[in-house]
Amino acid sequence: MDLYTASGTVKVDKQQALRILSSWHLIEFFQTYNVEEEENSIQIPASELESCSDALLPWLNEAQRERAGIKNADVRYVLHLGLFPKNEAELLSEKLFGEEDSPLASYEQEQRLDTEGMTCFAKLTVDKEGTPDFKGLSVSTLPWALGKLSQGSAAKLSLEAFRSRNTLLTEQLNRLTHLLPVHPQSGKSYLNAASLTGLLEILCQWAQYSPSSPFALQLDWYPLKASRSTEKNTPRLTLENTEQNRSEQSDLTVIGEAEEELESSTEVLPILNSFFLEDLERAMLAVAQDEGGKALHQYLSIRQNRHSDLYSSKGLETIIRHLAP
């Protein structure tokens, strides 16, 4: 089959290319973000968050800081909100579509799937006083996609629908911000157990999906370097008027302007579990409009031979032939 026209452009079956891209695009919504439990991690079940309340939060309880081994006064907390097992996607698909009939296919699927461990709805950074950075919140498409799948509307999965849903989530977060308690000393708002429970409920409403996991969140802490903290808290007006400090002040101004520009240009919440959704959607649009680069068209036009079943005798021959053990 000739892949090129007389003008040198690549021939491509548009419908087949769109089917390929659509398949990749759909799979990407179900990618899992892996939450690793480290030495500096605390996993908090929903039941304990309800019963023990603020006593579990290290920014509100000195005894909890000591139990967790947090010795630094200046730390940053990272909250993985709405923990649930990664195999929930597999269990839901089996419930909706049934299990594999073939034991061999079932075994092969088990080997291919990444179902061990935990994933989450969202990731949020909190400072040493418990003040959340909702502007930096990142969300996973997986629970939202599972909600669509459970409702029978997986065909409606798209970045446009996801962003539309995220607009509602942002509005709810803004309302929650005004309801947070305020420190009497610093005057800064902070998260307590009640507001964390409310935040988890908001995420479940956003995804239209409730996980079966008993864990509400995983809390990780990271000590901040003293020099960075000192530099951050040093007023710009106290810098001496030397050539070096003028240069540093200029750098700080440029960084500040860049951060402001980034904040103003960021209209959607960052995606936690996928780097390729936007690229795939752009590629689908390009192919649909008979555009796109020659490399993309050629890649999508290559005839793919079905791989041998590696668990069969023929597959063993393929392994030996290609790997030459």
PLY file of the C-alpha trace (Angstrom):
ply
format ascii 1.0
element vertex 325
property float x
property float y
property float z
element edge 324
property int vertex1
property int vertex2
end_header
0.00 0.00 0.00
1.38 3.39 -1.04
1.37 5.72 1.95
2.03 8.85 -0.13
0.12 10.83 -2.70
1.72 12.41 -5.74
2.25 15.61 -3.79
4.18 13.76 -1.10
1.53 13.97 1.62
0.58 10.87 3.55
-2.60 8.97 2.77
-4.61 8.30 5.89
-7.93 6.64 6.54
-9.52 9.45 8.53
-12.15 7.31 10.25
-9.58 4.68 11.24
-7.22 7.37 12.53
-10.01 8.94 14.56
-10.95 5.55 15.99
-7.35 4.98 17.07
-7.05 8.42 18.67
-10.47 8.14 20.28
-9.50 4.83 21.83
-6.29 6.26 23.28
-8.19 9.33 24.43
-10.80 7.25 26.24
-8.17 5.07 27.93
-6.28 8.15 29.12
-9.23 9.29 31.27
-8.87 6.05 33.26
-5.15 6.34 33.96
-4.38 6.06 37.67
-2.25 8.40 39.74
-0.15 6.37 42.16
-0.17 7.53 45.80
2.94 6.19 47.54
2.91 5.77 51.32
6.23 7.04 52.67
7.79 7.35 56.13
6.48 10.90 56.30
2.90 9.86 55.46
-0.21 9.61 57.60
-3.28 7.85 56.21
-6.49 8.99 57.90
-9.64 6.86 57.60
-12.92 8.71 57.21
-14.24 7.19 60.44
-11.24 8.46 62.45
-11.51 11.91 60.89
-15.10 12.01 62.12
-14.44 10.60 65.60
-11.06 12.21 66.43
-11.73 15.46 64.58
-8.98 18.13 64.74
-6.74 15.96 66.95
-5.53 14.13 63.81
-4.32 17.28 62.05
-0.69 18.18 62.87
-1.17 21.89 62.18
-3.84 21.96 64.90
-2.44 19.44 67.39
1.10 19.51 68.76
0.76 15.95 70.11
-0.01 14.70 66.59
3.08 16.51 65.30
5.20 14.69 67.87
3.61 11.30 67.10
4.29 11.84 63.41
7.89 12.85 64.08
7.51 16.37 62.66
10.35 18.30 64.30
10.69 21.22 61.90
8.71 24.32 62.73
8.35 25.27 59.07
6.84 22.48 57.00
4.61 22.04 53.97
1.83 19.47 53.91
0.59 17.67 50.79
-2.88 16.16 51.11
-3.99 13.32 48.81
-7.75 13.68 49.10
-10.29 10.90 48.65
-8.03 7.85 48.67
-9.36 4.70 47.07
-7.85 1.44 45.76
-6.61 1.48 42.15
-8.47 -1.75 41.43
-11.87 -0.04 41.76
-11.80 0.71 38.03
-11.32 -3.01 37.31
-14.09 -4.03 39.74
-16.51 -1.51 38.23
-15.78 -2.65 34.67
-16.28 -6.30 35.66
-19.59 -5.37 37.29
-20.79 -3.55 34.17
-19.29 -5.70 31.40
-18.64 -9.05 33.07
-15.41 -10.93 33.68
-13.16 -12.52 31.08
-14.40 -15.97 30.09
-10.97 -17.28 29.15
-8.65 -18.06 32.11
-5.66 -17.25 29.89
-7.11 -13.88 28.86
-7.97 -13.18 32.48
-4.40 -13.98 33.56
-2.92 -11.85 30.78
-5.19 -8.94 31.74
-4.16 -9.30 35.37
-0.50 -9.08 34.35
-1.07 -5.98 32.22
-3.21 -3.97 34.63
-1.71 -1.72 37.29
-4.20 -2.32 40.12
-2.08 -2.49 43.27
-1.91 0.42 45.68
-3.95 3.54 46.17
-4.97 6.51 44.04
-6.94 9.65 44.90
-9.38 12.31 43.73
-7.14 15.35 44.17
-3.88 16.71 45.59
-3.73 19.87 47.70
-0.85 21.76 49.31
-1.31 23.20 52.80
1.11 25.45 54.71
2.33 24.98 58.30
-0.79 26.69 59.68
-3.19 24.60 57.63
-4.00 27.26 55.03
-4.91 25.50 51.75
-3.67 26.54 48.30
-6.88 25.92 46.35
-5.39 27.63 43.27
-2.79 24.87 43.13
-5.29 22.04 43.56
-4.88 19.29 40.95
-7.62 16.76 40.23
-7.66 13.28 38.70
-9.87 12.45 35.74
-10.22 8.85 36.99
-13.01 9.29 39.61
-14.91 11.58 37.23
-14.55 8.98 34.45
-15.69 6.22 36.83
-18.75 8.33 37.63
-19.54 8.64 33.94
-18.94 4.93 33.41
-21.24 3.94 36.28
-23.97 6.19 34.82
-23.62 4.62 31.37
-22.36 7.84 29.78
-18.69 6.98 29.12
-19.22 8.04 25.49
-19.53 11.63 26.75
-16.01 11.68 28.17
-14.22 14.72 26.79
-11.94 17.47 28.00
-14.71 19.99 27.34
-17.09 18.11 29.65
-14.32 17.66 32.23
-13.47 21.37 32.21
-17.13 22.30 32.44
-17.43 20.12 35.52
-14.26 21.66 36.95
-15.82 25.12 36.67
-18.51 23.99 39.08
-15.85 22.51 41.36
-13.94 25.80 41.40
-17.10 27.67 42.38
-17.71 25.24 45.24
-14.11 25.64 46.43
-14.52 29.41 46.41
-17.62 29.10 48.57
-15.80 26.73 50.93
-12.95 29.23 51.27
-15.31 31.80 52.79
-16.56 29.23 55.32
-13.13 28.18 56.64
-12.29 29.03 60.27
-9.73 31.77 60.90
-6.69 31.73 63.19
-7.11 34.37 65.91
-3.37 35.20 65.86
-2.47 35.15 62.15
-5.89 35.97 60.72
-5.36 33.25 58.08
-8.05 30.71 57.21
-7.23 27.05 57.77
-8.60 23.56 57.25
-10.09 21.72 60.20
-11.69 18.27 60.30
-15.14 19.62 59.50
-13.95 21.59 56.45
-11.91 18.58 55.25
-15.02 16.43 55.46
-16.90 19.10 53.49
-14.12 19.18 50.89
-14.28 15.41 50.44
-18.05 15.61 49.97
-17.56 18.34 47.35
-15.11 16.11 45.43
-17.53 13.17 45.48
-20.34 15.44 44.23
-18.04 16.78 41.51
-17.12 13.28 40.30
-20.60 11.87 40.93
-18.75 8.88 42.32
-18.17 7.63 45.88
-15.24 5.26 46.44
-15.47 2.21 48.69
-12.16 3.02 50.40
-12.29 3.74 54.14
-9.48 6.30 53.86
-10.34 9.98 53.65
-6.85 11.23 52.86
-3.11 10.71 53.05
-1.11 13.52 54.57
2.60 13.91 53.69
4.85 16.53 55.21
8.05 18.10 53.92
10.40 20.35 55.93
11.25 23.64 54.27
14.82 24.93 54.20
15.43 27.79 56.58
17.22 29.86 53.92
14.27 29.59 51.55
11.85 30.53 54.32
13.99 33.48 55.38
14.32 34.72 51.80
10.59 34.35 51.25
9.71 36.32 54.39
12.26 39.10 53.87
10.49 42.37 52.87
11.78 43.72 49.57
12.15 47.23 51.05
14.86 46.07 53.49
17.25 45.08 50.69
20.28 47.33 50.52
20.62 49.46 47.41
23.66 47.65 46.04
24.11 46.51 42.46
23.70 42.88 43.50
20.55 43.52 45.51
19.09 45.64 42.69
19.64 42.65 40.42
18.00 40.31 42.97
15.09 42.71 43.32
14.69 42.79 39.53
14.71 38.98 39.44
12.06 38.84 42.18
9.91 41.29 40.24
10.20 39.26 37.04
9.34 36.05 38.92
6.38 37.73 40.59
5.08 39.05 37.28
5.49 35.61 35.68
3.57 33.97 38.54
0.77 36.55 38.25
0.62 35.99 34.48
0.50 32.22 34.98
-2.30 32.51 37.54
-4.34 34.79 35.30
-3.88 32.51 32.29
-4.74 29.31 34.17
-8.48 28.92 33.91
-8.73 25.18 34.59
-7.58 22.96 37.41
-4.42 20.98 36.56
-4.92 17.30 35.69
-3.24 15.04 38.22
-3.12 11.72 36.38
-2.54 12.45 32.68
-0.12 14.51 30.62
-1.51 13.53 27.21
-5.24 14.28 27.20
-4.88 17.73 25.68
-2.36 16.50 23.08
-4.67 13.66 22.04
-7.63 16.00 21.76
-5.61 18.39 19.58
-4.54 15.47 17.38
-8.16 14.32 17.01
-9.22 17.81 16.00
-6.36 18.09 13.48
-7.23 14.77 11.83
-10.95 15.61 11.76
-10.14 18.87 9.95
-7.75 17.17 7.49
-4.83 18.92 9.09
-1.97 17.77 11.26
1.63 16.99 10.51
3.03 14.44 8.09
4.56 12.43 10.95
1.19 12.07 12.71
-0.54 10.95 9.52
2.20 8.47 8.70
2.17 7.06 12.24
-1.60 6.55 12.16
-1.43 4.99 8.67
1.02 2.21 9.48
-0.57 -1.21 9.34
-0.19 -2.86 12.73
0.26 -6.62 12.92
-1.41 -8.22 15.90
1.17 -9.28 18.45
1.63 -12.97 19.10
0.12 -14.40 22.28
3.25 -14.50 24.41
1.78 -17.29 26.55
1.50 -19.67 23.56
4.18 -21.78 21.88
4.19 -19.35 18.95
4.68 -16.49 21.37
7.65 -18.29 22.91
9.17 -18.58 19.45
8.65 -14.83 18.96
10.38 -14.06 22.27
13.36 -16.25 21.37
13.61 -14.80 17.85
13.55 -11.15 18.96
15.43 -11.32 22.24
17.90 -14.11 21.44
18.34 -15.21 25.08
0 1
1 2
2 3
3 4
4 5
5 6
6 7
7 8
8 9
9 10
10 11
11 12
12 13
13 14
14 15
15 16
16 17
17 18
18 19
19 20
20 21
21 22
22 23
23 24
24 25
25 26
26 27
27 28
28 29
29 30
30 31
31 32
32 33
33 34
34 35
35 36
36 37
37 38
38 39
39 40
40 41
41 42
42 43
43 44
44 45
45 46
46 47
47 48
48 49
49 50
50 51
51 52
52 53
53 54
54 55
55 56
56 57
57 58
58 59
59 60
60 61
61 62
62 63
63 64
64 65
65 66
66 67
67 68
68 69
69 70
70 71
71 72
72 73
73 74
74 75
75 76
76 77
77 78
78 79
79 80
80 81
81 82
82 83
83 84
84 85
85 86
86 87
87 88
88 89
89 90
90 91
91 92
92 93
93 94
94 95
95 96
96 97
97 98
98 99
99 100
100 101
101 102
102 103
103 104
104 105
105 106
106 107
107 108
108 109
109 110
110 111
111 112
112 113
113 114
114 115
115 116
116 117
117 118
118 119
119 120
120 121
121 122
122 123
123 124
124 125
125 126
126 127
127 128
128 129
129 130
130 131
131 132
132 133
133 134
134 135
135 136
136 137
137 138
138 139
139 140
140 141
141 142
142 143
143 144
144 145
145 146
146 147
147 148
148 149
149 150
150 151
151 152
152 153
153 154
154 155
155 156
156 157
157 158
158 159
159 160
160 161
161 162
162 163
163 164
164 165
165 166
166 167
167 168
168 169
169 170
170 171
171 172
172 173
173 174
174 175
175 176
176 177
177 178
178 179
179 180
180 181
181 182
182 183
183 184
184 185
185 186
186 187
187 188
188 189
189 190
190 191
191 192
192 193
193 194
194 195
195 196
196 197
197 198
198 199
199 200
200 201
201 202
202 203
203 204
204 205
205 206
206 207
207 208
208 209
209 210
210 211
211 212
212 213
213 214
214 215
215 216
216 217
217 218
218 219
219 220
220 221
221 222
222 223
223 224
224 225
225 226
226 227
227 228
228 229
229 230
230 231
231 232
232 233
233 234
234 235
235 236
236 237
237 238
238 239
239 240
240 241
241 242
242 243
243 244
244 245
245 246
246 247
247 248
248 249
249 250
250 251
251 252
252 253
253 254
254 255
255 256
256 257
257 258
258 259
259 260
260 261
261 262
262 263
263 264
264 265
265 266
266 267
267 268
268 269
269 270
270 271
271 272
272 273
273 274
274 275
275 276
276 277
277 278
278 279
279 280
280 281
281 282
282 283
283 284
284 285
285 286
286 287
287 288
288 289
289 290
290 291
291 292
292 293
293 294
294 295
295 296
296 297
297 298
298 299
299 300
300 301
301 302
302 303
303 304
304 305
305 306
306 307
307 308
308 309
309 310
310 311
311 312
312 313
313 314
314 315
315 316
316 317
317 318
318 319
319 320
320 321
321 322
322 323
323 324
